[in-house]
Amino acid sequence: MNPFSEKGQSISSSFQNWKELYPKAYDKREVDPYTKTRIILMNGTEFEANWFSHNFARHVKDNDLRRELSLTRAVEKQQQLKISLLKPCNESALEHTISYEQLAVDLTAELAKRECDCYVKKALDFALLEDFDHLYRYANLLEMEQGILAERLVGRYTEIMPGRPTIAHHRYPIDNVKRAINSKDSDKQTVLATMIITAAEQQTMNYYMNITNLATNDLSRRLYQEIALVEEEHVTQYESLMDSSATWLEMLLWHEYTECYLYWSCYKTETDPYVKALWLEHLGMEIGHLHKASELLEKYEKKCWQEVIPDGEFPKPLSLHENIDYVREILGTTVQFTGQLEDYALLSEIPSDANFYKFQSIINPTTEIVPSHLVIDTHIRHYGKDYRYQVEQSPVKELRSRTQDNTNVGRKPDAAHSTNFFCN
């Protein structure tokens, strides 16, 4: 499908009344896990588009252009709210968090599996193991707090066991900044990947930052606090991959194209008829937004859309599905890597005075105060072992113990064996 060739819905006809804006929430007991993750993905995609538009408006003087941006932005905010309200009232924030982390794991794995840029794939694989570990930490908290087994929420499509331990995720900020791609020289799938994953991680960070102080006990608040700050690291990594040389209007076009692609992908892969119809409705709106962005690009920069996106045909639909074997492969080969400026390095290959170790000594002076460790330690003391859902034992033997949380893997040299990243 080429959205530039399709007739979209006009912006003026896209505004909805209150009855139309309030959707029917899904049944948390019956919904497919990937319907939930698609909802979270599109919520984040709409936020990213809206927030980009706000920042664009703050950096341009032309009020005619700012008025055009405000029209599209207002529709997209309606879209975002409608999508967010598909979540039912009786689904707790912590249950919803499990879906956030399942999305992070399976979206990142799927993008990495189809990525042709080896550098971008490496960034995806690196953060994949961290979101995988977040799922494990939250799942243990969920069983302690609510007696709910997270494997039921993820449909047993995603394993729940330690990844690179969260204690090891805290890096000196400059080591999270990577090299930007150039959209004019990159494969379209690579440009889409950088934009999709940035939006998804931004949404996750926003969610955790906003609900941390609403958690009902200190242990839960502390875990959200810690992981929210890791998500800040992930947003820094992913946004630094995006094309920083593109103009505001070129990026506006890419944002709208990305939204069209994702709504089309969701429509193609959705199993819930009600939600599927919503994806189609929003796709029509986004095609209208894309045509408007194309008009603005031509009016203000005298460029046609083909100068930014030479081929408008979508890649194959982005599908959210089980990625157990892929995650295991990355876990078994790269758990001992950390960020080092624009690249990644084995812990055994960086000097003892590296920024990583200095920052670790500041934020993690003792393991006893680290929330992600406390959650697992508390679970083990209460239940005799941690909570996991595994199809077989971990590929990292140092992470196989059910009665002791490993705080050395990913944090100390030679704490486990890793080889290297691999390209597609």
C-alpha positions in Angstrom: 0.0 0.0 0.0 1.2 3.5 -0.8 -0.7 6.0 1.4 0.3 8.9 -0.8 -1.9 7.3 -3.5 -4.9 6.8 -1.2 -7.7 9.3 -0.5 -7.7 10.1 3.2 -10.2 11.8 5.5 -10.0 15.6 5.6 -8.8 17.1 8.9 -11.9 19.2 9.3 -14.2 16.1 9.2 -12.1 14.1 11.6 -13.2 15.7 14.8 -15.5 13.6 16.9 -18.2 14.3 19.5 -18.0 12.9 23.1 -20.1 9.9 22.3 -17.8 8.9 19.4 -14.7 9.6 21.4 -15.5 7.2 24.2 -14.7 3.7 23.1 -15.7 0.3 24.4 -12.9 -1.0 26.6 -11.6 -4.5 26.1 -12.3 -7.3 28.6 -9.0 -7.9 30.3 -9.9 -11.6 30.9 -10.5 -12.3 27.2 -8.4 -9.9 25.2 -5.5 -11.2 23.2 -2.1 -10.0 24.7 -1.1 -8.5 21.4 -4.3 -6.5 21.1 -3.2 -4.8 24.3 0.3 -4.2 23.1 -0.9 -2.7 19.8 -3.1 -0.3 21.8 0.0 0.8 23.9 2.1 1.1 20.7 -0.5 3.4 19.0 -1.0 5.4 22.2 2.7 6.1 22.2 2.8 6.8 18.5 0.1 9.4 18.8 1.9 11.0 21.7 5.1 11.2 19.8 3.4 12.8 16.8 1.6 15.3 19.1 4.7 16.2 21.1 6.8 16.6 17.9 4.1 19.0 16.6 4.2 21.0 19.8 8.0 21.4 19.6 7.8 22.2 15.9 5.3 25.0 16.7 7.6 26.4 19.4 10.4 26.7 16.8 8.6 28.4 13.9 7.4 32.0 13.6 4.9 31.7 10.8 1.4 31.6 12.4 -0.3 30.2 9.3 2.0 27.2 9.6 1.4 27.0 13.3 -2.4 27.0 12.7 -2.1 24.1 10.3 0.0 22.2 12.9 -2.6 22.9 15.5 -5.4 21.4 13.5 -3.7 18.1 12.9 -2.4 18.0 16.4 -5.8 18.4 17.9 -7.2 15.4 15.9 -4.2 13.3 17.0 -4.8 14.2 20.6 -8.4 13.0 20.2 -7.0 9.8 18.6 -4.6 9.2 21.5 -7.2 9.6 24.2 -9.7 7.3 22.4 -7.0 4.7 22.1 -5.9 5.0 25.7 -9.5 4.5 26.9 -9.6 1.1 25.4 -7.9 0.0 28.6 -10.6 -1.1 31.1 -11.2 0.5 34.6 -10.6 -2.9 36.3 -7.1 -3.4 34.9 -4.6 -2.2 37.5 -1.6 -0.1 36.6 0.7 -2.9 37.4 -1.2 -5.4 35.2 -1.0 -2.8 32.4 2.8 -2.4 33.1 3.2 -6.1 32.2 1.8 -5.3 28.7 4.1 -2.3 28.4 7.1 -4.6 28.9 5.8 -7.3 26.7 5.4 -4.7 24.0 9.0 -3.5 24.6 10.3 -7.1 24.3 8.4 -8.3 21.3 8.4 -5.0 19.4 12.2 -4.6 19.8 12.9 -8.2 18.8 10.7 -7.9 15.7 12.3 -4.7 14.6 15.8 -6.1 15.2 15.0 -9.3 13.3 14.1 -7.3 10.1 16.8 -4.6 10.5 19.3 -4.3 7.7 21.5 -1.6 9.4 23.9 -3.5 11.6 24.4 -0.5 13.9 20.7 0.1 14.5 20.2 -3.6 15.1 22.9 -3.6 17.7 21.1 -0.8 19.6 17.9 -2.7 19.5 19.5 -5.9 20.7 21.3 -4.1 23.5 18.2 -2.6 25.0 16.1 -5.7 24.3 17.8 -7.5 27.2 17.0 -4.7 29.5 13.3 -4.5 28.8 13.3 -8.3 29.1 14.6 -8.0 32.6 12.1 -5.2 33.5 9.3 -7.6 32.6 10.8 -10.2 35.1 11.1 -7.6 37.9 7.5 -6.3 37.5 6.1 -9.8 37.2 7.6 -10.7 40.6 6.1 -7.6 42.1 2.8 -8.4 40.5 2.6 -11.8 42.2 3.6 -10.4 45.5 1.1 -7.5 45.4 -1.9 -9.0 43.6 -1.3 -12.8 43.4 -1.5 -12.6 39.6 0.8 -14.7 37.5 2.1 -12.5 34.6 2.4 -15.5 32.3 -1.4 -15.4 32.0 -1.2 -11.7 31.0 1.4 -12.3 28.3 -0.4 -15.4 27.0 2.8 -17.4 27.5 4.0 -15.9 24.3 6.9 -14.1 26.1 9.2 -15.7 28.6 9.6 -14.2 32.0 13.1 -14.6 33.5 16.2 -12.5 34.2 17.8 -10.6 31.3 20.7 -8.2 31.8 19.9 -7.4 35.4 18.4 -4.0 35.9 21.1 -3.0 38.4 23.5 -3.1 35.4 21.4 -0.7 33.2 22.6 2.5 35.0 25.2 4.0 32.7 26.8 7.4 32.6 24.5 9.4 30.4 27.0 10.2 27.6 27.3 6.5 26.9 23.7 6.3 25.8 24.1 8.8 22.9 24.6 7.0 19.6 25.2 8.0 15.9 22.3 9.3 13.9 21.2 7.8 10.7 20.7 9.8 7.5 17.2 9.1 6.2 18.2 9.9 2.7 20.8 7.2 2.7 19.0 4.7 4.9 16.6 1.9 4.0 13.0 3.0 4.7 12.6 0.1 7.2 15.5 1.6 9.2 14.0 5.0 9.3 10.7 3.6 10.4 12.4 1.4 13.1 14.2 4.4 14.7 10.9 6.4 14.8 8.7 3.5 16.0 11.0 2.4 18.8 11.6 6.0 20.0 7.9 6.6 20.3 7.3 3.3 22.1 10.1 3.9 24.6 9.0 7.5 25.1 5.5 6.3 25.9 6.9 3.8 28.4 9.0 6.4 30.1 6.1 8.8 30.3 3.8 6.1 31.8 6.3 5.2 34.5 7.2 8.8 35.3 3.5 9.6 35.8 2.4 6.5 37.9 5.5 6.1 40.1 4.0 8.3 42.8 0.6 6.6 42.5 1.9 3.2 43.4 0.5 1.9 46.7 3.6 0.9 48.6 7.3 1.9 48.9 8.7 -1.2 47.2 6.5 -0.6 44.1 7.3 3.1 44.0 11.0 2.4 44.2 10.9 -0.1 41.3 8.9 2.3 39.1 11.4 5.0 40.0 14.4 2.9 39.0 13.0 1.6 35.7 11.6 5.0 34.7 15.2 6.3 34.8 16.3 3.3 32.7 13.6 4.2 30.2 15.1 7.7 30.0 18.4 6.0 29.0 16.6 4.1 26.3 14.8 7.2 24.9 18.2 8.9 24.8 19.7 6.0 22.9 16.9 5.6 20.4 16.2 9.3 19.7 19.9 9.8 19.0 19.6 7.3 16.2 17.0 9.3 14.4 17.9 11.6 11.5 19.1 14.8 13.0 19.8 16.4 9.7 16.2 16.4 8.4 14.2 19.6 8.5 11.2 20.1 10.7 8.8 19.6 7.7 10.7 16.6 6.5 10.3 15.0 9.9 6.7 16.0 10.0 6.2 14.0 6.8 8.1 11.0 8.3 6.0 11.2 11.5 2.8 11.0 9.5 4.1 8.3 7.2 5.1 6.3 10.3 1.6 6.6 11.8 0.0 5.5 8.6 2.3 2.5 8.4 1.6 1.5 12.0 -2.2 1.9 11.7 -2.1 -0.2 8.5 0.0 -2.8 10.2 -2.3 -2.9 13.2 -5.3 -3.2 10.9 -3.7 -6.1 9.0 -2.7 -8.0 12.1 -5.5 -7.3 14.6 -7.8 -10.1 15.8 -10.4 -8.1 17.7 -13.1 -6.9 15.3 -14.0 -3.8 17.3 -10.4 -2.7 17.7 -9.6 -3.6 14.1 -12.4 -1.1 12.9 -10.8 1.6 15.1 -7.4 1.0 13.4 -9.0 1.4 10.0 -10.8 4.6 11.1 -7.6 6.1 12.3 -5.7 5.0 9.2 -8.1 7.1 7.1 -7.4 10.1 9.4 -3.7 9.7 9.2 -3.7 9.5 5.4 -5.3 12.9 5.5 -2.6 14.1 7.9 0.1 12.7 5.6 -1.4 14.6 2.6 -1.4 17.8 4.7 2.2 17.3 5.7 3.1 16.8 2.0 1.3 20.1 1.1 3.1 22.0 3.8 6.5 20.6 2.6 5.8 21.7 -0.9 4.5 25.1 0.2 7.3 26.1 2.6 10.3 24.2 1.3 9.4 23.7 -2.3 9.9 19.9 -2.0 7.7 17.1 -3.2 7.3 14.1 -0.9 9.3 11.9 -3.1 12.4 13.9 -2.2 12.0 12.8 1.4 10.4 9.3 0.9 11.3 8.2 -2.6 9.1 5.1 -2.5 5.8 5.4 -0.7 5.0 1.7 -0.7 4.8 0.3 2.9 7.2 -2.5 3.9 5.5 -5.7 5.1 3.2 -5.1 8.1 4.8 -4.9 11.5 3.5 -7.9 13.4 3.7 -8.4 17.2 4.2 -12.1 18.0 6.2 -14.6 20.0 10.0 -14.1 19.9 11.3 -16.6 22.5 14.1 -18.1 20.4 15.4 -14.7 19.3 15.5 -13.2 22.8 17.3 -16.3 24.1 19.9 -16.0 21.3 20.6 -12.4 22.2 20.7 -13.1 25.9 23.1 -15.9 25.4 25.5 -13.8 23.4 25.4 -10.2 24.6 24.5 -10.0 28.2 28.0 -8.8 29.3 28.0 -5.7 27.0 27.5 -2.1 28.1 27.4 1.2 26.3 30.6 3.0 25.6 30.1 6.4 23.9 28.7 5.7 20.4 29.3 2.0 20.6 29.0 -1.1 22.9 31.8 -3.0 24.6 32.3 -6.1 26.7 32.9 -5.2 30.4 36.1 -7.1 30.3 37.4 -4.8 27.6 36.8 -1.4 29.2 39.2 0.1 31.8 38.5 -0.1 35.5 38.2 3.7 35.6 35.6 3.8 32.8 32.6 6.0 33.2 30.3 3.0 33.6 32.1 1.8 36.7 32.3 5.3 38.2 28.5 5.9 37.7 27.7 2.5 39.1 29.6 3.4 42.3 27.5 6.5 42.6 24.0 5.2 41.9 24.5 1.6 43.2 27.0 2.0 46.1 25.5 -1.2 47.7 23.2 -3.8 46.1 21.0 -3.7 49.2 19.5 -0.3 48.3 18.7 -1.1 44.6 15.0 -1.5 44.1 15.1 -4.0 41.3 17.2 -6.3 43.4 15.0 -5.7 46.5 11.9 -6.9 44.6 13.5 -10.2 43.7 15.1 -10.7 47.1 11.8 -10.0 48.8 10.0 -12.4 46.6 12.5 -15.1 47.3 12.2 -14.6 51.1 8.4 -14.8 50.9 8.0 -17.7 48.4 11.3 -19.5 48.6 12.2 -18.7 45.0 11.6 -16.1 42.3 8.7 -16.1 39.8 9.5 -17.1 36.3 7.8 -18.4 33.1 10.4 -20.3 31.1 10.2 -22.9 28.3 13.6 -24.2 29.4 16.5 -23.0 31.6 18.2 -19.7 30.9 21.0 -19.7 28.2 23.1 -17.9 30.7 24.0 -20.4 33.5 24.8 -17.6 36.0 21.1 -16.5 35.7 19.6 -19.9 36.4 19.4 -19.7 40.2 15.8 -19.3 41.5 16.9 -18.6 45.1 19.5 -15.8 44.6 19.3 -12.7 42.5 22.5 -12.2 40.4 23.7 -8.6 40.6 27.1 -9.2 38.9 26.0 -10.2 35.4 26.2 -7.2 33.0 27.9 -5.2 35.7 31.2 -6.9 36.4 33.9 -8.3 34.1 33.8 -12.1 33.5 30.5 -12.5 35.5 29.2 -14.5 32.5 30.3 -15.4 29.0 29.3 -13.3 26.0 30.5 -13.4 22.4 29.3 -10.5 20.2 26.4 -9.0 18.4 25.5 -10.2 14.9 24.0 -8.6 11.8 21.1 -9.9 9.7 
